[in-house]
Amino acid sequence: MTVATPQLISATLTQLNQVILGKPQQVQLAFACLLARGHLLLEDLPGMGKTTMAHALAKVCGLQYKRVQFTSDLLPADLVGASIFEPNQGAFRFHQGPIFSQMLLADELNRATPRAQSALLEAMEEQQVSVDGTTYPLPKPFFVIATQNPQSQSGTYPLPESQLDRFLFRVSMGYPTPQAERELLRGGKGRSSLEALKPVLSANSLLALQSVVPQVTVTDVLLDYVQRLIEQTRQADTCQLGLSPRGAQALVRSSQSWALLQGREYVLPEDVQAVFIAVAGHRIIGKQDSRGDQLARRILSSVEVVGSGTTQR
């Protein structure tokens, strides 16, 4: 970790919290997701600040930003691009779609058909897209923020497990605190202050910060704790679907990123606990229609931290 790393992280979070009022936990989770090279799923009712979060994060991090409104008639080519015949050249030329950006906001992702949703799968996993047998690399960094309305709302399609697994975090924005809402009602902060945001990072400095995350130390004792949590998600009497090995790797990487945000070069159990619900809540499926995030909270409270100097619940 360089000397400038804590200052850059602190300045970035300060700028974001000036726009996303009263939600420091959600802001830190969003930034931790970006540092961990993951993708973020924001799930909540309309008007809760999901789009504002994406726009603010792109602006503060100095990233090229594009937004796609997902609708029932959206086609994969509308997102990825298409080869178009140009008579002057007598040949087809590929025209890039909005997915070729450093930060893509997939707004209301679950209002699009599964076919359109699937256009994101290769891009999110491989950071490339394939069109007509040709592979095109995506810009670096490449970060997808998708918003999702609750499935109880009309006109939504549930995201399949394979799609959900591509998102490192699922975060709910929640209602603002009374103090933050009063500030919003006064009109002095929030979305109206987006224009005043100044970039703290650039694409290169963000890539440098992302390269620091894997260097954050994870001890064997800490991995023991992580494996106990993972094993609990796979218990047949608790879950129908537990964390996969990829989900387990995501938990470790997310914990490293969270520790970096706290200014540490090593992971503590508190870091794992801070990100566990965001990582596991959309990946595990409980029995009797239990919500994954509720089940994740129960698992977190039932697995002891042993061998870390203290025993916690």
ZAMARGU-4260 file (C-alpha; in steps of 0.2 Angstrom, whole numbers, plus 5000, padded with zeros to 4 digits):
<rodrens>
0) 5000/5000/5000 | 5007/5017/4995 | 5007/5032/5006 | 4994/5040/4995 | 4982/5026/4995
5) 4972/5030/5012 | 4971/5049/5006 | 4964/5044/4989 | 4951/5032/4997 | 4946/5045/5010
10) 4944/5059/4998 | 4934/5048/4986 | 4922/5043/5000 | 4920/5061/5006 | 4915/5066/4989
15) 4902/5052/4987 | 4894/5056/5004 | 4891/5074/4999 | 4879/5067/4986 | 4873/5051/4993
20) 4866/5058/5010 | 4865/5047/5025 | 4870/5031/5017 | 4889/5029/5022 | 4887/5010/5022
25) 4880/5008/5005 | 4893/5021/4998 | 4907/5011/5006 | 4900/4994/4999 | 4899/5002/4981
30) 4917/5008/4982 | 4923/4992/4989 | 4914/4982/4975 | 4923/4993/4962 | 4940/4991/4970
35) 4937/4972/4971 | 4934/4972/4952 | 4917/4966/4954 | 4900/4972/4948 | 4886/4979/4958
40) 4867/4976/4959 | 4857/4989/4967 | 4840/4983/4972 | 4826/4995/4979 | 4810/5004/4975
45) 4811/5018/4962 | 4817/5035/4968 | 4829/5028/4981 | 4845/5035/4974 | 4851/5020/4964
50) 4855/5030/4948 | 4862/5045/4958 | 4874/5032/4966 | 4880/5026/4949 | 4882/5043/4941
55) 4892/5050/4957 | 4903/5035/4957 | 4908/5037/4939 | 4911/5055/4941 | 4922/5054/4956
60) 4932/5040/4949 | 4934/5049/4932 | 4927/5035/4922 | 4918/5035/4905 | 4900/5032/4909
65) 4885/5026/4899 | 4867/5022/4904 | 4856/5010/4896 | 4837/5009/4900 | 4832/4991/4900
70) 4815/4988/4893 | 4805/4973/4887 | 4809/4977/4869 | 4828/4979/4871 | 4838/4968/4860
75) 4856/4962/4863 | 4862/4972/4848 | 4856/4988/4857 | 4868/4984/4871 | 4883/4976/4862
80) 4882/4984/4845 | 4881/4976/4828 | 4890/4974/4811 | 4882/4986/4798 | 4885/4986/4780
85) 4893/5002/4773 | 4891/5004/4754 | 4905/5016/4752 | 4917/5003/4759 | 4908/4988/4752
90) 4910/4979/4768 | 4902/4976/4786 | 4909/4987/4800 | 4906/4984/4818 | 4898/4998/4827
95) 4901/4997/4846 | 4886/4998/4858 | 4885/5007/4875 | 4893/4992/4883 | 4910/4999/4877
100) 4912/5010/4892 | 4922/5010/4908 | 4906/5011/4919 | 4889/5005/4912 | 4873/5008/4921
105) 4860/4994/4917 | 4845/5003/4923 | 4830/4992/4928 | 4839/4977/4922 | 4825/4965/4927
110) 4812/4974/4915 | 4822/4967/4900 | 4819/4949/4893 | 4831/4935/4898 | 4838/4936/4881
115) 4843/4954/4883 | 4849/4951/4901 | 4860/4937/4894 | 4870/4949/4883 | 4879/4955/4899
120) 4885/4938/4904 | 4901/4937/4894 | 4905/4955/4896 | 4904/4954/4915 | 4914/4938/4917
125) 4927/4939/4903 | 4927/4958/4900 | 4925/4955/4882 | 4910/4953/4869 | 4909/4942/4854
130) 4899/4947/4839 | 4899/4937/4822 | 4913/4926/4828 | 4925/4941/4832 | 4930/4945/4850
135) 4931/4963/4856 | 4939/4968/4872 | 4931/4980/4884 | 4939/4996/4891 | 4948/4994/4908
140) 4942/4996/4921 | 4925/4989/4916 | 4912/4990/4930 | 4893/4986/4928 | 4881/4994/4940
145) 4863/4987/4938 | 4847/4993/4946 | 4833/4981/4950 | 4815/4984/4955 | 4807/4972/4967
150) 4799/4957/4959 | 4783/4962/4966 | 4782/4976/4954 | 4773/4973/4937 | 4783/4971/4921
155) 4799/4963/4929 | 4808/4947/4925 | 4817/4938/4938 | 4836/4937/4936 | 4842/4919/4934
160) 4855/4912/4946 | 4869/4913/4933 | 4866/4931/4931 | 4865/4935/4949 | 4881/4926/4952
165) 4890/4938/4941 | 4887/4952/4953 | 4899/4953/4967 | 4887/4963/4979 | 4869/4966/4980
170) 4865/4981/4990 | 4849/4989/4995 | 4849/5008/4996 | 4835/5010/5009 | 4826/5025/5015
175) 4837/5040/5020 | 4838/5045/5038 | 4826/5060/5044 | 4841/5072/5044 | 4847/5067/5026
180) 4829/5068/5020 | 4827/5085/5027 | 4843/5091/5018 | 4836/5083/5002 | 4820/5093/5004
185) 4829/5109/5007 | 4837/5106/4989 | 4855/5109/4995 | 4862/5091/4992 | 4858/5075/4983
190) 4856/5073/4964 | 4857/5092/4962 | 4875/5093/4968 | 4881/5080/4955 | 4887/5094/4944
195) 4898/5101/4958 | 4907/5084/4960 | 4926/5084/4955 | 4935/5068/4950 | 4947/5062/4963
200) 4953/5047/4954 | 4957/5043/4936 | 4956/5026/4927 | 4974/5023/4929 | 4974/5028/4948
205) 4959/5017/4950 | 4967/5002/4942 | 4982/5005/4953 | 4971/5004/4969 | 4963/4988/4962
210) 4980/4980/4960 | 4983/4983/4979 | 4967/4973/4985 | 4975/4956/4981 | 4990/4961/4992
215) 4980/4963/5008 | 4985/4949/5019 | 4973/4935/5023 | 4979/4923/5037 | 4975/4905/5038
220) 4965/4908/5054 | 4954/4921/5044 | 4951/4908/5030 | 4946/4895/5044 | 4932/4907/5048
225) 4927/4910/5030 | 4926/4892/5027 | 4915/4889/5042 | 4903/4902/5035 | 4903/4895/5018
230) 4900/4877/5025 | 4885/4884/5034 | 4877/4890/5018 | 4879/4872/5011 | 4869/4864/5025
235) 4855/4854/5018 | 4843/4859/5032 | 4847/4877/5030 | 4849/4881/5011 | 4844/4873/4995
240) 4858/4882/4986 | 4874/4887/4995 | 4889/4898/4991 | 4899/4890/4976 | 4918/4890/4976
245) 4917/4906/4965 | 4906/4914/4978 | 4919/4909/4991 | 4932/4918/4982 | 4921/4933/4980
250) 4919/4934/4999 | 4938/4934/5002 | 4941/4947/4988 | 4928/4958/4995 | 4934/4956/5013
255) 4952/4962/5006 | 4944/4977/4998 | 4934/4982/5013 | 4950/4980/5024 | 4959/4992/5012
260) 4945/5005/5014 | 4948/5004/5033 | 4966/5008/5030 | 4973/4991/5034 | 4984/4979/5025
265) 4976/4963/5033 | 4959/4956/5034 | 4950/4955/5051 | 4934/4945/5054 | 4924/4962/5055
270) 4929/4964/5037 | 4921/4947/5032 | 4906/4952/5042 | 4904/4969/5034 | 4903/4961/5017
275) 4895/4944/5020 | 4877/4949/5017 | 4880/4959/5001 | 4891/4944/4994 | 4880/4930/5000
280) 4862/4937/5001 | 4859/4935/4982 | 4869/4919/4980 | 4861/4907/4993 | 4843/4901/4992
285) 4834/4896/5008 | 4821/4883/5011 | 4802/4888/5013 | 4805/4904/5003 | 4817/4912/5015
290) 4826/4927/5008 | 4844/4925/5005 | 4849/4941/5015 | 4839/4936/5030 | 4847/4918/5029
295) 4864/4926/5028 | 4861/4937/5043 | 4856/4921/5053 | 4871/4912/5047 | 4883/4926/5052
300) 4876/4927/5069 | 4877/4908/5072 | 4895/4905/5066 | 4908/4909/5079 | 4924/4918/5076
305) 4937/4906/5084 | 4956/4908/5085 | 4957/4926/5081 | 4961/4932/5098 | 4942/4933/5103
310) 4927/4923/5101 | 4912/4933/5094 | 4895/4930/5087
</rodrens>
